[in-house]
Amino acid sequence: MASYILFLGLDGVTHPYQGTPPKSSSEIKLGDTYFRQENVVEINRVIHKLKANVVIASSWKGRYHWPLYNNLFMGKVIGETPTIDAFLEGKEHIRYREIQRFLDEHNTNSIPWLAIDIYRDQFPPTAPVIITNKEQGLTRNQADTIIRWFAPSSSLA
């Protein structure tokens, strides 16, 4: 069993923000425009150090079948968050509510979780979320911070 669940945004996390998802599944590969090696390496370091499974929590979800992302994230992707209709259910903290719905639907509420995203307003102030600079994606310094906070007995290397 995983020690953590990592809810992963993609745009602005795995690469600088572009606002549009890949046009085809052939673009879901390391080193491509959408999955910059330096960002994916840091995400994988976090996955390894936290012994985490990954859930895709991105507006891209549903566009491609989530197992496609396993080739990028150490085979640790276990699903994607459900989509909440903002028109019907409201926009406030929508990404957080999608995460909570995933946890409820998969009986994983007892597993600690962390989100990496670019949208602070999609989470309440106390939510465990790291906000990336959308022009850089997840950086080494941010990955180090995550590891120090969530896996303090682990080395940073």
C-alpha positions in Angstrom: 0.0 0.0 0.0 1.2 3.5 -0.8 2.2 5.8 2.0 0.8 8.8 0.2 -1.5 9.8 -2.7 -0.1 12.5 -4.9 -2.8 14.4 -6.8 -1.0 15.8 -9.8 -2.0 18.7 -11.9 -0.3 18.7 -15.3 -0.3 22.1 -17.1 2.2 24.3 -15.2 3.4 21.3 -13.2 5.0 19.0 -15.7 5.9 21.8 -18.0 5.4 25.6 -18.3 1.7 26.5 -18.6 0.3 26.4 -22.1 -3.4 26.2 -21.5 -4.1 23.5 -24.0 -3.7 19.8 -23.6 -1.7 17.5 -26.0 -3.6 17.0 -29.3 -2.9 13.3 -29.3 -1.8 10.5 -27.0 1.5 10.3 -28.9 2.5 13.6 -27.2 2.4 11.9 -23.8 6.1 11.2 -23.5 9.1 12.3 -21.6 10.9 15.3 -23.2 7.9 16.4 -25.1 6.5 19.9 -24.9 4.0 18.7 -22.2 6.3 16.6 -20.1 9.6 18.4 -19.7 12.3 16.1 -18.4 13.5 18.4 -15.6 10.0 18.6 -14.1 9.1 14.9 -14.5 12.4 13.9 -12.9 11.5 16.0 -9.8 7.9 14.6 -9.7 9.3 11.1 -9.9 11.8 11.8 -7.1 8.8 12.9 -4.9 6.8 9.8 -5.9 9.8 7.6 -4.9 10.6 9.4 -1.6 7.0 9.5 -0.4 6.2 6.0 -1.7 3.3 7.6 -3.4 0.7 6.6 -5.8 -0.4 9.2 -8.3 -3.9 10.4 -9.3 -4.3 12.7 -12.3 -6.1 15.9 -11.0 -6.0 18.0 -14.1 -8.4 19.6 -16.5 -6.8 17.2 -19.0 -8.4 14.2 -17.3 -10.8 12.2 -19.4 -9.1 13.3 -22.6 -6.7 10.3 -22.5 -7.1 7.0 -20.6 -5.1 7.6 -17.4 -2.9 4.5 -17.6 -1.0 6.3 -20.5 0.6 8.4 -17.8 2.2 5.4 -16.1 5.1 5.5 -18.6 6.0 8.9 -17.2 5.4 8.4 -13.5 7.0 5.1 -12.5 3.9 3.0 -13.1 2.3 4.6 -10.0 -0.8 6.2 -11.6 -3.9 4.7 -10.1 -6.6 6.9 -11.6 -8.0 10.3 -12.1 -10.2 12.5 -10.1 -13.9 12.7 -11.1 -15.0 15.9 -12.8 -17.3 18.2 -10.8 -19.7 20.3 -12.9 -18.9 23.8 -11.7 -22.1 25.1 -13.2 -24.2 22.7 -11.1 -22.1 22.4 -8.0 -20.2 25.7 -7.8 -16.6 26.7 -8.5 -15.3 27.2 -4.9 -12.4 24.9 -4.2 -13.4 22.6 -7.1 -10.1 20.7 -7.4 -10.1 20.0 -3.7 -13.7 18.7 -3.9 -12.8 16.5 -6.8 -9.9 15.1 -4.7 -12.3 14.5 -1.7 -14.7 12.7 -4.1 -11.9 10.5 -5.4 -10.9 9.6 -1.8 -14.5 8.8 -0.8 -15.2 6.7 -4.0 -12.0 4.7 -3.5 -12.2 4.3 0.3 -8.8 5.9 0.6 -9.6 8.7 3.1 -7.1 7.2 5.6 -4.1 7.6 3.3 -2.4 11.0 3.6 -2.4 13.0 0.4 -0.7 16.0 -1.3 -1.6 17.9 -4.4 0.7 19.7 -6.8 -1.1 22.3 -8.8 -1.0 25.9 -10.1 -4.3 27.1 -8.7 -4.3 28.1 -5.1 -7.9 29.2 -5.2 -9.1 25.7 -6.0 -8.1 24.6 -2.5 -9.0 25.8 1.0 -6.2 27.4 2.9 -5.5 24.3 5.1 -5.3 21.8 2.2 -1.9 20.0 1.6 -1.0 21.5 -1.7 2.2 22.8 -3.3 1.6 25.6 -5.8 4.1 25.7 -8.6 5.1 28.7 -10.7 3.2 28.0 -13.8 6.0 29.3 -16.0 8.5 26.7 -14.5 6.6 23.7 -13.4 7.7 21.7 -10.3 11.3 22.7 -9.5 14.0 20.9 -7.6 13.6 23.3 -4.6 9.9 22.6 -4.4 10.5 18.8 -4.6 13.1 19.2 -1.8 10.5 21.0 0.3 7.9 18.3 -0.3 10.4 15.6 0.7 11.5 17.5 3.8 7.9 18.0 4.9 6.4 14.7 4.1 9.3 12.2 4.2 11.7 13.9 6.8 13.6 10.7 7.4 14.4 10.4 3.7 17.5 11.9 2.1 17.0 14.5 -0.7 19.1 12.7 -3.3 
